[in-house]
């Protein structure tokens, strides 16, 4: 698909009046059902969520990508979408929270509605119809009329109890002028277990996740008008004029030999069940900046990949795997040697915990003189931040937006050279910059500031 053709890729946004209405089931199931029918489906998720894209990837066989107007700015939503949709027949975008909910106190910013408008995509509204009948029509009418620029092109009725219940709700919704394009009956929910930060990621569930996605696909295929949904997606038309796919820069087409590895540094990215939170664009940006990107699993690999010159440890659930991570003493020593030797290391949230001296009393890498522990308090929300200290990741004064999402505490919360100064919602400093290490709770999206990847790779070359 050419860039001009990709601007017209059929697409729709799956949204809901509130969380818990069933949009993940519908979005993932629709992706799986369309893929099973031979469509190349591009999967997307509104907001900073890392877990749903894993299920999307399982449903489609393609990388799940996020569209976040807060982290990346509204101007990048279209280009990032087109980047992910290259070569696809159709795109499905799962929303976040309720349709009109976004960043707290920021109006429509980062809401599903804003992303739908930026993409000029029709919205498929998933409504939990349990315990109501005609009232569903009033709810749909309110969502349709709230913002005339948001086009709600169809409704999926979820948790419908009987044929009689379906008939009543259909008749009521028809009076609003929005077609009902699917009905999912009240049944035992598809098994998608959760814990303290939401759904358990795909990487931890193996065949159970495969079965869950297959069940969602079967449920949507049986209860929804797939032909009508594809028709709705095809009615989206071109994106706003001038939109072109985002690009991470040139990607090396060769694997460097030892003699040139300094000019093409090897950057290792933590992966596996304990470190599942990452944006695909980060690895692409590192490669585009000239790095050879490799992955390793801190639960299984006893040392870093040979020739590692830089390390990226993103988010995930090290607290769940603290015993296994601690028991892998060989890798902990390998990480410590690399970091203490001055190599660039970028660690976010779970990565921060892994670099600490201990986590819940169990030894970690000991790169940072700090301890981490689980907490009852959930820390969640967008952050407006500025780099306090020069680091391998960012020059002091670099402004970035990020997101925090954890139930842990690190003591102390900042080092002598903090990583970030938070501008909003409260002013504080946070994180650590030591030697080549940049460690923080803040999740950032590097597409918003591609210079961080270029800076990191350059430091890998020179360290």
C-alpha positions as CSV (number, residue, x, y, z in Angstrom):
1,X,0.0,0.0,0.0
2,X,1.5,3.4,-1.0
3,X,1.5,6.3,1.4
4,X,-1.3,8.0,-0.6
5,X,-3.4,4.8,-0.5
6,X,-2.7,4.3,3.2
7,X,-4.2,7.7,4.0
8,X,-7.6,6.1,3.0
9,X,-7.2,2.8,4.9
10,X,-10.6,1.7,6.1
11,X,-10.9,2.2,9.8
12,X,-13.2,2.4,12.8
13,X,-12.9,3.2,16.5
14,X,-14.4,0.9,19.1
15,X,-15.6,3.0,22.0
16,X,-18.0,2.8,24.9
17,X,-19.9,5.1,27.4
18,X,-17.6,3.8,30.2
19,X,-15.0,1.3,31.1
20,X,-16.3,-2.2,31.7
21,X,-18.8,-2.0,28.8
22,X,-17.0,-4.6,26.7
23,X,-15.0,-2.7,24.2
24,X,-11.9,-4.8,24.7
25,X,-13.9,-7.9,23.9
26,X,-15.5,-6.3,20.9
27,X,-12.3,-4.7,19.6
28,X,-10.1,-7.8,20.0
29,X,-12.8,-10.1,18.8
30,X,-13.4,-8.0,15.7
31,X,-9.7,-7.9,15.0
32,X,-9.6,-11.7,15.3
33,X,-12.7,-12.3,13.3
34,X,-11.6,-10.1,10.4
35,X,-8.1,-11.7,10.4
36,X,-9.7,-15.1,10.2
37,X,-11.5,-13.9,7.1
38,X,-8.3,-13.0,5.4
39,X,-8.1,-9.3,6.2
40,X,-4.7,-7.7,7.1
41,X,-5.8,-5.9,10.2
42,X,-3.9,-3.0,11.8
43,X,-4.5,-2.9,15.6
44,X,-4.4,0.3,17.6
45,X,-5.2,1.4,21.2
46,X,-6.0,4.9,22.4
47,X,-4.0,6.0,25.4
48,X,-0.9,4.7,27.2
49,X,-2.2,1.1,27.8
50,X,0.5,-1.6,27.2
51,X,-1.6,-4.7,27.9
52,X,-4.5,-4.5,25.4
53,X,-2.1,-4.1,22.4
54,X,-0.6,-7.5,23.4
55,X,-4.0,-9.1,22.9
56,X,-4.5,-7.1,19.7
57,X,-1.2,-8.4,18.3
58,X,-2.2,-12.0,19.1
59,X,-5.5,-11.4,17.3
60,X,-3.9,-9.9,14.1
61,X,-0.4,-11.2,13.9
62,X,0.8,-7.6,13.8
63,X,2.3,-5.2,16.3
64,X,-0.3,-3.5,18.5
65,X,0.3,0.2,18.6
66,X,-0.8,3.1,20.8
67,X,-2.3,6.4,19.7
68,X,-1.8,8.9,22.6
69,X,-2.5,12.6,21.9
70,X,-1.2,13.6,25.3
71,X,2.2,11.8,25.2
72,X,2.8,12.4,21.5
73,X,0.7,15.5,20.7
74,X,-2.4,15.5,18.5
75,X,-0.3,16.2,15.4
76,X,1.4,12.8,15.6
77,X,-1.8,10.7,15.9
78,X,-2.4,10.5,12.2
79,X,1.2,9.8,11.2
80,X,1.6,7.1,13.8
81,X,-1.6,5.5,12.7
82,X,-0.5,5.5,9.1
83,X,2.9,4.0,10.1
84,X,1.1,1.1,11.8
85,X,-1.4,0.7,9.0
86,X,1.0,0.3,6.2
87,X,0.1,-2.6,4.0
88,X,-3.2,-3.3,5.8
89,X,-6.7,-3.8,4.5
90,X,-8.5,-2.3,7.6
91,X,-7.7,-0.8,10.9
92,X,-9.4,-1.2,14.3
93,X,-8.8,1.3,17.0
94,X,-9.8,0.4,20.6
95,X,-10.7,3.4,22.7
96,X,-9.9,4.1,26.3
97,X,-12.3,4.7,29.2
98,X,-15.5,6.4,28.1
99,X,-15.7,7.9,24.7
100,X,-15.4,11.5,25.9
101,X,-13.0,10.9,28.8
102,X,-9.4,12.1,28.4
103,X,-6.6,13.6,30.4
104,X,-7.9,15.0,33.7
105,X,-8.6,18.8,33.4
106,X,-7.6,18.9,29.8
107,X,-10.9,18.9,28.0
108,X,-11.0,16.4,25.2
109,X,-7.2,15.9,25.1
110,X,-6.2,12.2,24.8
111,X,-9.9,11.1,24.7
112,X,-11.2,8.5,22.3
113,X,-13.4,11.1,20.8
114,X,-10.4,13.3,20.0
115,X,-8.5,10.5,18.3
116,X,-11.7,9.5,16.3
117,X,-11.9,13.1,15.0
118,X,-8.2,13.3,14.2
119,X,-8.5,10.1,12.2
120,X,-11.9,11.1,10.7
121,X,-12.9,7.6,11.7
122,X,-16.5,6.4,12.5
123,X,-17.2,5.2,16.0
124,X,-18.7,1.9,16.9
125,X,-20.3,2.4,20.3
126,X,-20.4,-0.7,22.6
127,X,-23.2,-0.4,25.1
128,X,-23.8,-2.6,28.2
129,X,-27.5,-3.3,27.8
130,X,-28.0,-5.3,30.9
131,X,-30.6,-4.0,33.4
132,X,-32.1,-1.6,30.8
133,X,-34.2,-1.5,27.7
134,X,-35.5,1.8,26.2
135,X,-33.1,3.7,28.3
136,X,-30.3,2.5,26.0
137,X,-31.7,4.8,23.3
138,X,-31.5,7.8,25.6
139,X,-27.8,7.0,26.4
140,X,-27.0,6.5,22.7
141,X,-28.8,9.7,21.8
142,X,-26.7,11.6,24.4
143,X,-23.4,10.3,23.0
144,X,-24.5,11.0,19.4
145,X,-25.5,14.6,20.1
146,X,-22.8,15.6,22.6
147,X,-20.2,16.4,19.9
148,X,-21.5,16.7,16.3
149,X,-17.9,16.2,15.0
150,X,-17.8,12.6,16.4
151,X,-19.6,10.3,14.0
152,X,-21.2,7.3,15.8
153,X,-21.8,5.0,12.9
154,X,-23.2,2.0,14.8
155,X,-23.9,0.3,18.1
156,X,-23.0,-3.0,19.5
157,X,-25.4,-4.2,22.3
158,X,-23.5,-6.2,24.9
159,X,-24.9,-8.4,27.7
160,X,-28.3,-8.8,26.1
161,X,-30.5,-11.3,28.1
162,X,-33.0,-12.7,25.6
163,X,-34.7,-12.4,22.2
164,X,-37.4,-10.2,23.8
165,X,-34.7,-8.0,25.5
166,X,-32.9,-7.6,22.1
167,X,-36.1,-6.6,20.3
168,X,-37.0,-3.9,22.8
169,X,-33.5,-2.4,22.8
170,X,-33.2,-2.6,19.0
171,X,-36.5,-0.8,18.5
172,X,-35.5,1.9,20.9
173,X,-32.1,2.5,19.4
174,X,-33.5,2.5,15.8
175,X,-35.5,5.5,16.8
176,X,-32.2,7.4,17.4
177,X,-31.2,6.7,13.8
178,X,-28.1,4.7,14.6
179,X,-27.9,1.1,13.3
180,X,-27.4,-1.8,15.7
181,X,-24.6,-3.7,14.0
182,X,-24.2,-6.5,16.6
183,X,-25.6,-8.1,19.7
184,X,-23.6,-10.1,22.2
185,X,-25.7,-12.2,24.6
186,X,-25.2,-12.3,28.3
187,X,-22.9,-15.3,28.9
188,X,-20.0,-16.4,30.9
189,X,-17.3,-13.9,30.2
190,X,-14.2,-14.8,28.1
191,X,-11.5,-15.7,30.6
192,X,-9.2,-12.7,30.8
193,X,-7.9,-12.6,34.4
194,X,-6.8,-9.4,36.0
195,X,-4.6,-8.3,38.9
196,X,-3.4,-5.1,40.5
197,X,-2.7,-3.2,37.2
198,X,-5.4,-4.7,35.0
199,X,-5.4,-7.7,32.6
200,X,-2.6,-10.2,32.9
201,X,-0.4,-9.7,29.8
202,X,-0.4,-12.1,26.9
203,X,3.3,-13.0,27.5
204,X,2.4,-14.5,30.9
205,X,-0.6,-16.5,29.8
206,X,0.6,-18.6,26.8
207,X,-2.0,-20.9,25.3
208,X,-4.7,-19.4,27.6
209,X,-4.3,-16.1,25.9
210,X,-4.6,-17.7,22.5
211,X,-7.8,-19.5,23.6
212,X,-9.2,-16.2,25.0
213,X,-8.6,-14.3,21.8
214,X,-10.1,-17.1,19.7
215,X,-13.2,-17.1,22.0
216,X,-13.6,-13.3,21.5
217,X,-13.3,-13.7,17.8
218,X,-16.0,-16.4,17.7
219,X,-18.3,-14.3,19.9
220,X,-18.0,-11.3,17.6
221,X,-18.3,-13.3,14.4
222,X,-21.5,-15.0,15.7
223,X,-23.1,-11.8,17.1
224,X,-22.1,-9.0,14.8
225,X,-22.7,-8.1,11.1
226,X,-19.1,-8.2,9.9
227,X,-20.0,-7.1,6.4
228,X,-21.7,-4.0,7.8
229,X,-18.8,-3.2,10.1
230,X,-16.3,-3.4,7.1
231,X,-18.7,-1.1,5.2
232,X,-18.6,1.3,8.1
233,X,-14.8,1.3,8.2
234,X,-14.7,1.9,4.4
235,X,-16.8,5.0,4.8
236,X,-14.0,6.7,6.7
237,X,-12.4,8.4,3.7
238,X,-9.0,10.0,3.6
239,X,-7.3,11.4,6.6
240,X,-6.9,15.1,6.9
241,X,-4.8,16.6,4.1
242,X,-1.1,16.4,4.3
243,X,-1.0,13.4,6.6
244,X,2.0,11.1,5.9
245,X,3.2,8.0,7.8
246,X,5.6,8.7,10.7
247,X,9.1,7.3,10.1
248,X,11.7,6.3,12.6
249,X,14.5,6.9,10.2
250,X,16.6,4.5,8.1
251,X,16.8,1.0,9.5
252,X,20.1,-0.9,9.0
253,X,19.7,-3.9,6.6
254,X,22.8,-5.8,7.9
255,X,24.1,-7.3,11.1
256,X,27.3,-5.6,12.2
257,X,30.5,-7.6,12.7
258,X,32.7,-7.1,15.8
259,X,34.9,-4.7,13.8
260,X,32.2,-2.2,13.2
261,X,30.1,-2.8,16.3
262,X,31.3,0.5,17.9
263,X,29.8,2.5,15.0
264,X,26.7,0.2,15.1
265,X,26.2,-0.3,18.8
266,X,24.2,-3.2,20.1
267,X,21.3,-2.1,22.3
268,X,19.6,-4.8,24.4
269,X,16.0,-4.4,25.3
270,X,14.5,-6.4,28.2
271,X,11.6,-8.6,27.2
272,X,9.8,-11.7,28.5
273,X,7.0,-12.0,31.0
274,X,8.4,-9.6,33.6
275,X,9.0,-6.7,31.1
276,X,6.1,-6.5,28.7
277,X,5.5,-2.7,28.7
278,X,7.1,-1.1,25.7
279,X,6.2,0.9,22.6
280,X,7.2,-0.7,19.3
281,X,8.4,2.7,18.1
282,X,11.2,2.8,20.7
283,X,13.0,-0.2,19.1
284,X,12.3,1.2,15.7
285,X,13.8,4.6,16.7
286,X,16.9,3.0,18.1
287,X,17.4,1.0,14.9
288,X,16.7,4.1,12.9
289,X,19.4,5.9,14.8
290,X,21.9,3.2,13.8
291,X,21.8,0.7,16.6
292,X,21.5,-3.1,16.3
293,X,18.5,-3.9,18.6
294,X,18.4,-7.3,20.4
295,X,16.1,-8.6,23.1
296,X,16.8,-10.7,26.2
297,X,14.6,-12.2,28.9
298,X,15.8,-11.4,32.5
299,X,13.9,-14.4,33.7
300,X,15.8,-16.9,31.5
301,X,19.0,-15.4,30.2
302,X,22.0,-15.6,32.6
303,X,23.9,-12.8,31.0
304,X,23.4,-9.9,28.6
305,X,23.7,-10.5,24.9
306,X,27.3,-10.5,23.7
307,X,28.6,-7.1,22.8
308,X,25.8,-5.2,24.5
309,X,26.7,-1.5,24.5
310,X,23.5,0.0,25.8
311,X,20.5,-1.3,27.8
312,X,16.8,-0.4,27.8
313,X,14.6,-1.9,30.6
314,X,11.0,-0.9,30.2
315,X,7.9,-1.5,32.3
316,X,6.2,-4.6,33.4
317,X,5.7,-6.7,36.5
318,X,9.1,-7.3,38.3
319,X,7.2,-7.4,41.6
320,X,5.3,-10.5,40.4
321,X,8.6,-12.2,39.4
322,X,10.9,-10.8,42.1
323,X,12.0,-14.2,43.3
324,X,12.9,-15.4,39.8
325,X,14.6,-12.1,38.9
326,X,16.6,-12.2,42.2
327,X,17.6,-15.8,41.7
328,X,19.1,-15.0,38.3
329,X,22.3,-13.8,39.9
330,X,24.4,-14.1,36.8
331,X,22.3,-11.6,34.8
332,X,22.0,-9.2,37.8
333,X,25.8,-9.1,37.9
334,X,26.0,-8.6,34.1
335,X,23.6,-5.7,34.3
336,X,25.4,-4.1,37.2
337,X,28.8,-4.4,35.4
338,X,27.5,-2.8,32.3
339,X,25.8,0.1,34.2
340,X,28.6,0.7,36.7
341,X,31.0,0.7,33.8
342,X,29.2,3.8,32.4
343,X,27.3,2.3,29.5
344,X,24.0,4.0,28.7
345,X,21.0,2.5,30.5
346,X,17.4,3.7,30.1
347,X,15.0,2.2,32.7
348,X,11.3,3.0,33.1
349,X,9.1,1.9,36.1
350,X,9.8,-1.8,36.2
351,X,13.3,-1.1,35.0
352,X,13.8,1.3,37.8
353,X,12.8,-1.4,40.3
354,X,15.1,-3.9,38.7
355,X,18.1,-1.6,39.1
356,X,17.4,-1.0,42.8
357,X,19.4,-2.6,45.6
358,X,16.3,-4.7,46.5
359,X,12.7,-5.2,45.7
360,X,10.4,-6.4,48.6
361,X,13.6,-7.5,50.5
362,X,15.0,-9.5,47.6
363,X,18.3,-8.6,46.0
364,X,18.1,-6.9,42.6
365,X,20.9,-5.5,40.4
366,X,22.2,-3.0,43.0
367,X,22.9,-0.3,40.4
368,X,21.0,2.3,42.4
369,X,21.3,2.8,46.1
370,X,17.6,2.6,46.6
371,X,15.1,0.0,47.7
372,X,11.6,-0.8,46.3
373,X,8.5,-2.3,47.7
374,X,4.9,-3.0,46.9
375,X,2.3,-0.5,48.0
376,X,-1.4,-0.4,48.5
377,X,-1.6,3.0,46.7
378,X,-2.1,3.1,43.0
379,X,-0.1,5.9,41.3
380,X,-1.8,6.6,38.0
381,X,-1.9,9.5,35.6
382,X,-0.4,11.7,32.9
383,X,2.6,13.9,33.9
384,X,4.2,17.0,32.4
385,X,7.9,16.7,33.0
386,X,11.2,18.4,32.3
387,X,14.6,16.7,32.4
388,X,16.5,18.0,35.5
389,X,19.9,16.5,34.8
390,X,21.9,15.8,31.6
391,X,21.7,12.1,30.9
392,X,22.3,9.5,28.1
393,X,18.6,9.9,27.3
394,X,17.9,13.7,27.4
395,X,19.7,17.0,27.9
396,X,18.7,19.0,30.9
397,X,15.7,21.2,30.1
398,X,14.2,18.7,27.6
399,X,10.4,18.7,28.1
400,X,8.4,15.6,27.7
401,X,5.1,14.3,28.7
402,X,4.8,10.9,30.4
403,X,2.5,8.5,32.3
404,X,2.9,6.9,35.7
405,X,1.2,3.5,36.5
406,X,2.4,1.5,39.5
407,X,1.7,0.2,43.0
408,X,5.2,0.4,44.2
409,X,7.4,2.8,46.1
410,X,11.1,3.5,45.7
411,X,13.0,5.0,48.6
412,X,14.5,7.5,48.1
413,X,12.3,8.7,45.3
414,X,15.1,10.7,43.6
415,X,18.9,10.6,43.5
416,X,21.4,13.5,43.9
417,X,20.8,14.1,40.2
418,X,17.1,13.5,39.6
419,X,15.8,12.4,36.2
420,X,12.7,14.5,35.9
421,X,11.1,17.5,37.5
422,X,7.3,17.1,37.4
423,X,5.5,20.3,36.3
424,X,1.9,18.8,36.6
425,X,-0.2,17.8,38.3
426,X,2.2,18.5,41.3
427,X,5.7,19.8,41.4
428,X,8.3,17.3,42.5
429,X,11.6,15.7,41.4
430,X,11.8,12.0,40.6
431,X,14.2,9.4,39.4
432,X,17.9,8.9,39.1
433,X,20.7,10.0,36.8
434,X,24.0,8.2,37.6
435,X,26.9,7.5,35.3
436,X,25.1,6.4,32.1
437,X,21.9,5.4,33.9
438,X,18.6,7.2,33.5
439,X,16.0,5.5,35.7
440,X,12.5,6.8,36.5
441,X,8.9,5.8,37.1
442,X,7.9,7.9,34.1
443,X,6.8,6.1,30.9
444,X,7.5,8.3,27.9
445,X,6.8,7.8,24.1
446,X,10.0,8.6,22.3
447,X,8.2,9.4,19.0
448,X,7.3,12.7,20.6
449,X,11.0,13.5,21.0
450,X,13.0,11.3,18.6
451,X,16.2,13.1,19.7
452,X,16.3,10.9,22.9
453,X,16.9,7.8,20.8
454,X,19.5,9.4,18.7
455,X,21.2,10.8,21.8
456,X,21.1,7.3,23.5
457,X,22.6,5.6,20.5
458,X,25.4,8.2,20.2
459,X,26.3,7.7,23.8
460,X,26.5,4.0,23.2
461,X,29.0,4.7,20.4
462,X,31.2,6.9,22.6
463,X,30.9,5.2,26.1
